[in-house]
């Protein structure tokens, strides 16, 4: 919740559709922070990164300069303080001062906090202490088009009529519940590094039919030094004890954090992508495998810009989108510059084939095309290299 304050919450899995894309534990953390009188400046949100929010917003605005009103959907926003701070940061740039924002918050049936507190305070002049923040509380020249307009909606409404909530960007925060269970690793992993000073969880992904499960655990790997092995063995003994207590008997399995993505969950993801240009997902347990899959039957799934959790909170970010005409238009000019034949018959078959080549190397390359001329040259070269190696049988 803040430095020096943590809270342990039970991980309960709820299969009800009305509770999909929500997290009651996220609300509990905000609720307890208020009870303990922890100011919003001192709160730590380990499920969303304000820096990454700003980064994605700026990237979208730079690639869509014609946008004058940014429409944003936020699922499981909580108090939305990170998003209000991101809007204030954008206002510091003169190029963004003319932007207007329409933000829709989506909440589940069980709501124990005041949703969107940060955005409400942004509209209240009494809470604004900077010139940039005051821009949102001042009346606009045309009252029909305010600087900021936000609404609180039910996720059930989105599930029934998603077409009513089309947006430029959608932010999805910890959409699927995780749980702690016993898991037996299928291979040896490495979790301890630098003589045991650094510990990084290992991840195994299993697929069963249409379901994908991520298991995150700490594997007690051995070192050459006996002293280091003693400390690792102590941790291993603790794991054996906890696993035995959970299983009520001796077991070779170890405790792991598991996240299961079912077919119904994929349908929810599809709905969000169908009605948003870009979708940003923040999740500590979800892996990129669900997005970074080969195309089937000529259809290319979501494009991906994956930012792993490199900071202390471990928040990961996934930027995804449908392969719409927007992406085709992004790729086309760069390949045309090298006299590459491109289909103009409407199906863009050549571009789709090249897009698959790029995704086979790294899906994030597609989003880097507009970074600069040199970067675009590198991306095109990577696609050709993959095609040449494939032709030679590698």
Secondary structure in CASP SS format (residue, H / E / C, confidence):
PFRMAT SS
TARGET T0000
AUTHOR 0000-0000-0000
METHOD secondary structure of the structure
MODEL  1
X C 1.00
X E 1.00
X C 1.00
X C 1.00
X E 1.00
X C 1.00
X C 1.00
X C 1.00
X C 1.00
X C 1.00
X C 1.00
X C 1.00
X C 1.00
X C 1.00
X C 1.00
X C 1.00
X H 1.00
X H 1.00
X H 1.00
X C 1.00
X C 1.00
X C 1.00
X C 1.00
X H 1.00
X H 1.00
X H 1.00
X H 1.00
X H 1.00
X H 1.00
X H 1.00
X H 1.00
X H 1.00
X H 1.00
X H 1.00
X H 1.00
X C 1.00
X C 1.00
X C 1.00
X C 1.00
X C 1.00
X C 1.00
X C 1.00
X C 1.00
X C 1.00
X C 1.00
X C 1.00
X C 1.00
X C 1.00
X C 1.00
X H 1.00
X H 1.00
X H 1.00
X H 1.00
X H 1.00
X H 1.00
X H 1.00
X H 1.00
X H 1.00
X H 1.00
X H 1.00
X H 1.00
X H 1.00
X H 1.00
X C 1.00
X C 1.00
X C 1.00
X C 1.00
X C 1.00
X E 1.00
X E 1.00
X E 1.00
X E 1.00
X E 1.00
X E 1.00
X E 1.00
X C 1.00
X C 1.00
X C 1.00
X C 1.00
X C 1.00
X H 1.00
X H 1.00
X H 1.00
X H 1.00
X H 1.00
X H 1.00
X H 1.00
X H 1.00
X H 1.00
X H 1.00
X H 1.00
X C 1.00
X C 1.00
X H 1.00
X H 1.00
X H 1.00
X C 1.00
X C 1.00
X C 1.00
X E 1.00
X E 1.00
X E 1.00
X E 1.00
X E 1.00
X E 1.00
X E 1.00
X E 1.00
X C 1.00
X C 1.00
X C 1.00
X C 1.00
X C 1.00
X C 1.00
X C 1.00
X C 1.00
X C 1.00
X H 1.00
X H 1.00
X H 1.00
X H 1.00
X H 1.00
X H 1.00
X H 1.00
X C 1.00
X H 1.00
X H 1.00
X H 1.00
X C 1.00
X C 1.00
X C 1.00
X H 1.00
X H 1.00
X H 1.00
X H 1.00
X H 1.00
X H 1.00
X H 1.00
X C 1.00
X C 1.00
X C 1.00
X C 1.00
X C 1.00
X C 1.00
X C 1.00
X C 1.00
X C 1.00
X C 1.00
X E 1.00
X E 1.00
X E 1.00
X E 1.00
X E 1.00
X E 1.00
X E 1.00
X H 1.00
X H 1.00
X H 1.00
X H 1.00
X H 1.00
X H 1.00
X C 1.00
X H 1.00
X H 1.00
X H 1.00
X H 1.00
X C 1.00
X E 1.00
X E 1.00
X E 1.00
X E 1.00
X E 1.00
X E 1.00
X E 1.00
X C 1.00
X C 1.00
X C 1.00
X C 1.00
X E 1.00
X E 1.00
X E 1.00
X E 1.00
X E 1.00
X E 1.00
X C 1.00
X C 1.00
X C 1.00
X C 1.00
X C 1.00
X C 1.00
X C 1.00
X C 1.00
X E 1.00
X E 1.00
X C 1.00
X C 1.00
X C 1.00
X C 1.00
X E 1.00
X E 1.00
X C 1.00
X C 1.00
X E 1.00
X E 1.00
X E 1.00
X E 1.00
X E 1.00
X E 1.00
X E 1.00
X C 1.00
X C 1.00
X E 1.00
X E 1.00
X E 1.00
X E 1.00
X E 1.00
X E 1.00
X E 1.00
X C 1.00
X C 1.00
X C 1.00
X C 1.00
X C 1.00
X C 1.00
X C 1.00
X C 1.00
X H 1.00
X H 1.00
X H 1.00
X H 1.00
X H 1.00
X H 1.00
X H 1.00
X H 1.00
X H 1.00
X H 1.00
X H 1.00
X H 1.00
X H 1.00
X H 1.00
X H 1.00
X H 1.00
X H 1.00
X H 1.00
X H 1.00
X H 1.00
X H 1.00
X H 1.00
X C 1.00
X C 1.00
X C 1.00
X C 1.00
X C 1.00
X C 1.00
X E 1.00
X E 1.00
X E 1.00
X E 1.00
X E 1.00
X E 1.00
X E 1.00
X E 1.00
X C 1.00
X H 1.00
X H 1.00
X H 1.00
X H 1.00
X H 1.00
X H 1.00
X H 1.00
X H 1.00
X H 1.00
X H 1.00
X H 1.00
X H 1.00
X C 1.00
X E 1.00
X E 1.00
X E 1.00
X E 1.00
X E 1.00
X E 1.00
X E 1.00
X C 1.00
X C 1.00
X C 1.00
X C 1.00
X C 1.00
X H 1.00
X H 1.00
X H 1.00
X C 1.00
X C 1.00
X C 1.00
X C 1.00
X C 1.00
X E 1.00
X C 1.00
X C 1.00
X E 1.00
X C 1.00
X C 1.00
X C 1.00
X E 1.00
X E 1.00
X E 1.00
X E 1.00
X E 1.00
X C 1.00
X C 1.00
X C 1.00
X C 1.00
X C 1.00
X C 1.00
X C 1.00
X C 1.00
X C 1.00
X E 1.00
X E 1.00
X E 1.00
X E 1.00
X E 1.00
X C 1.00
X C 1.00
X C 1.00
X H 1.00
X H 1.00
X H 1.00
X H 1.00
X H 1.00
X H 1.00
X H 1.00
X H 1.00
X H 1.00
X H 1.00
X H 1.00
X H 1.00
X C 1.00
X C 1.00
X C 1.00
X C 1.00
X C 1.00
X C 1.00
X C 1.00
X C 1.00
X C 1.00
X C 1.00
X C 1.00
X C 1.00
X H 1.00
X H 1.00
X H 1.00
X H 1.00
X H 1.00
X H 1.00
X H 1.00
X H 1.00
X H 1.00
X H 1.00
X H 1.00
X H 1.00
X H 1.00
X C 1.00
X C 1.00
X H 1.00
X H 1.00
X H 1.00
X H 1.00
X C 1.00
X H 1.00
X H 1.00
X H 1.00
X C 1.00
X H 1.00
X H 1.00
X H 1.00
X H 1.00
X H 1.00
X H 1.00
X H 1.00
X H 1.00
X H 1.00
X H 1.00
X H 1.00
X H 1.00
X H 1.00
X H 1.00
X H 1.00
X H 1.00
X H 1.00
X H 1.00
X H 1.00
X C 1.00
X C 1.00
X C 1.00
END
